[in-house]
Amino acid sequence: MTKCAECDKDFDVSDARDEYRAEWSAADDAGEYDELYEGALCGSCALSQTGSNLNAGQAIMMVNGDMDYDQGHVDRYL
């Protein structure tokens, strides 16, 4: 068992990989669990972190004019 760097709970890295793949397998821009977290975060925290990063990236793209602008999204994630 490994301790999550985010929530401090014990977790199994292979379970975290499986949970991450199940959620993000279709999203090419989400990356792979091992590339991003190297076993440091449990599945739940890794999913939360990736979702947050993607939402922040979209907000930046909106501000830069690369995506349709959504003020609510920008306010929430930047």
C-alpha distance (Angstrom), angle and dihedral (degrees) to the residues before:
residue distance angle dihedral
M1 . . .
T2 3.77 . .
K3 3.79 128.2 .
C4 3.82 116.4 -122.5
A5 3.80 113.3 -119.1
E6 3.81 90.0 -145.3
C7 3.82 107.5 43.1
D8 3.82 99.0 14.6
K9 3.83 93.3 -129.5
D10 3.80 123.3 136.6
F11 3.80 114.3 -108.3
D12 3.78 141.9 167.2
V13 3.82 111.8 -113.0
S14 3.81 93.7 -144.9
D15 3.82 89.8 53.6
A16 3.82 89.4 50.3
R17 3.83 90.3 51.1
D18 3.81 91.2 50.2
E19 3.81 92.8 47.5
Y20 3.82 91.0 48.4
R21 3.82 93.5 47.9
A22 3.80 91.7 48.1
E23 3.80 90.9 56.2
W24 3.79 102.1 36.5
S25 3.80 105.4 27.7
A26 3.82 92.5 110.7
A27 3.81 95.8 44.6
D28 3.80 108.0 84.3
D29 3.79 92.4 -172.5
A30 3.81 93.0 57.0
G31 3.81 93.8 76.4
E32 3.76 126.7 -150.3
Y33 3.79 124.8 -59.9
D34 3.82 94.4 -122.4
E35 3.81 93.4 48.4
L36 3.78 93.2 50.7
Y37 3.79 106.1 32.2
E38 3.81 107.5 15.9
G39 3.79 91.2 -151.2
A40 3.80 94.2 -54.8
L41 3.82 97.8 115.5
C42 3.78 132.0 50.0
G43 3.79 117.0 -120.3
S44 3.77 94.4 -98.5
C45 3.81 94.5 50.8
A46 3.82 91.9 43.3
L47 3.81 90.3 52.5
S48 3.78 91.4 48.3
Q49 3.81 93.0 47.5
T50 3.81 93.4 48.5
G51 3.79 92.4 48.1
S52 3.78 90.7 49.9
N53 3.81 92.5 48.4
L54 3.80 92.4 49.5
N55 3.80 92.3 48.6
A56 3.81 91.7 49.2
G57 3.80 89.7 49.1
Q58 3.79 91.3 51.7
A59 3.80 90.4 49.5
I60 3.81 90.3 52.6
M61 3.79 90.2 49.2
M62 3.82 89.3 51.8
V63 3.79 92.0 51.5
N64 3.81 90.0 48.4
G65 3.81 91.3 50.7
D66 3.80 94.7 -113.8
M67 3.84 93.1 117.8
D68 3.78 135.1 30.8
Y69 3.80 106.6 -78.5
D70 3.80 119.3 -111.1
Q71 3.81 111.6 -179.4
G72 3.80 93.4 -163.5
H73 3.81 91.9 54.1
V74 3.81 92.2 46.7
D75 3.81 91.9 48.6
R76 3.79 91.9 48.6
Y77 3.82 99.7 46.7
L78 3.80 104.6 31.5
